């Protein structure tokens, strides 16, 4: 069954595995960027002010139940084929975990720390940007990694409406009844998901203050 | 919305299929995750195997699992089992952790008291540990149910039933009202199932609200 995946002919050209892999990665990263621009400020505002928490929870629940396939198809019918519908569907998918992670992260910062920051004369913007967000980073990253896994997995569906990415192999294989190609697509998506998660784990190690590393993991309690 | 009322028989038919394809895996997955979660809550070795495995299973995209399952099981691609098996896998992957966390959170003095009163392991699990673990378990079950209801639609991309059929048919016939009807159906079904589980949780754990 691995024959399709390791055939050199499938590793070159404009419809080869490297091109589809990069398309898939492109969908994922741009989706996460757009979702971050929307979800992080919202989550941070609500977390910082403590106002509107129920809106965040309610919005997250509704968005979570939204079937991505339906959103994709509706936007295609409305705006035509292309990458735009893919981004709309995937961004809606990525917003809830990122928003919830940011909100929960900022709410979980020790109030004593926030109080101390105000006590030394920080403005509200300084409290949020220099104290709350750095302290909330582990949970914010948690939200991003959850979103990334979902987006990598779901970007596969983009190929149903003719877009690119690794889903092409799944749907083309299905149309041609080539199970080797379908399987190759599925395996590549799972591999990409693991790689993207590792990338975020590395980024997390680089950016999160060592003082915030979880205590007791890896050692005995 | 008018599509739903004008095509009520069809809408009800896909609703029934959708409900069956999402509820059956949740039930099977839930039952399987109880012993697995129990083992994970007792043994660090089991945790070290089950939790990473659950994470890996979760990264496999649903469409991929749905197309691979028939090859692995040797069944036809239009068999409903091809949606049920992947959703059982996702449910177990999610619920093992929830059940293990919930059981680990049962206070030690409570289990010690039950032991001292002469409860044997099975009876202690059924009448003490498991009921106390219910709130966290049901929270996990709500997430699993909502995501299953949303994921069943993916099966329609390979020709299986449920609201997803309205999506693919609507796409092929350029009928956005039909797609929208399926979307509304999915969201309403998810909200109803979520509310029902919340209610069941409240009825089963009256002590959780005592003394407030």
Interface residues (C-beta under 8 A of the other chain):
Chain A: X1 X61 X62 X64 X65 X66 X67 X68 X69 X70 X71 X73 X74 X76 X77 X78 X149 X152 X153 X154 X156 X157 X160 X161 X167 X170 X171 X173 X174 X179 X182 X183 X185 X186 X189 X190 X193 X194 X197
Chain B: X56 X58 X59 X60 X61 X62 X63 X64 X65 X67 X68 X71 X146 X147 X149 X150 X153 X154 X156 X157 X158 X163 X164 X167 X168 X170 X171 X174 X176 X179 X180 X182 X183 X186 X187 X190 X191 X194
